């Protein structure tokens, strides 16, 4: 419900950027699909959507770009073309298992 309220506020204010944290967490499959459809509509209106999620399957459906973060560090970015054919679960595990070396 909280995510839906946040999206409603963003739409009402005609926000150019929508920030979401785990937006489909706790949603049933039907509500999750409806939510992603709404995000797709916002994207086609030219809105920028920044979403954090552990749900790589839904991310594959909606994202234009995907990044993998480990311990607060962005360790990998992929374009839609790159991640559509990738095994995202394997790729995620591969990067999470590597030690993170912070930039100097």
N, C-alpha and C positions, 0 to 999 in steps of 0.2 A: 504494500500500500504506500509506503514511504517513497519508493522509486516512482510510482505513478504520480504522486503528488508533486514530486520534484520536476518531472517531465511536464506536468500541467502548468506549473509556474514558469518554466522555461518557455513553453509555447505562448503563454499569456503575455510574457515580457518580450517576446520575439527575440530571444537570446541568440546570438551568433555562434556561441560555443556552449556545449552541454557537457558537463563533467559527471561521470557516473562511476560508482564503486560497486562492483559485484551486482549489477542491475537485475540479473535474472535469478539471484540467490533467493530461494524460498518460493519461487513461482512454480505453479504447476505447468506441465508442458503446453497447454493451450494458452495460458496467460503469457508464458515466455515467448511463444511464437508471435502473439499479438504485439508484445512489447518490441520485439525485434522488427516487426513490420512498421511500427511507429518510428523507430530509429531510422529505418531505411527511408521512410517518407521525409523525415527531417534532413537526412543527408542529401536527398534529391532537391530539397529546397535551398541547398548551399550551406547548411549548418555544419559546423565542425563538431564531431562527437569524440570525446576522449573517454575511454572506458577501461577500467581495470577489471580483470576477471581471471578466474582459474578454469573457467569453462571453455577449453580450447575448441570444442565442437561448435558452440554458438559463436565464438570469435571468428571461426572460419566462415560462417554464414554471413556475417555483417561487416567485418573489418576490411579496410583498404590497405592498411599496414598493421603489422603485428610486431610487438617487441617483447622480449623475454628479459625479465628483471630477476636478479639474484642478490639478496641482501642489500636492496636499495640501489643496485647498479644495473644499468641497461647493458646487457651482455650480447644481445643479438637483435637485429631488426630484419624483417622480411617484407617484401611487397606482396600484394595479392597473388600475383603470378607465381612467386616463389613458394608461398605457403599453401596454395591450393593443392599442390601435388606432394607436399611434404607430410611426413608422419609427425604431426605436431607433438603428440604425446612422447614419442621417442626423443625428438629434438629437445623438448623441455627437460626431460630427465637427464639427457646428456649434458646440458648446460648447468643444471642445478647441481650435478655431481662434481663439476669442476670447481677448484678453489677460486675465489674471487680475489683478484689483485687490484686494489684501488689505484686510481690514477694518482700520479705524484703531484 
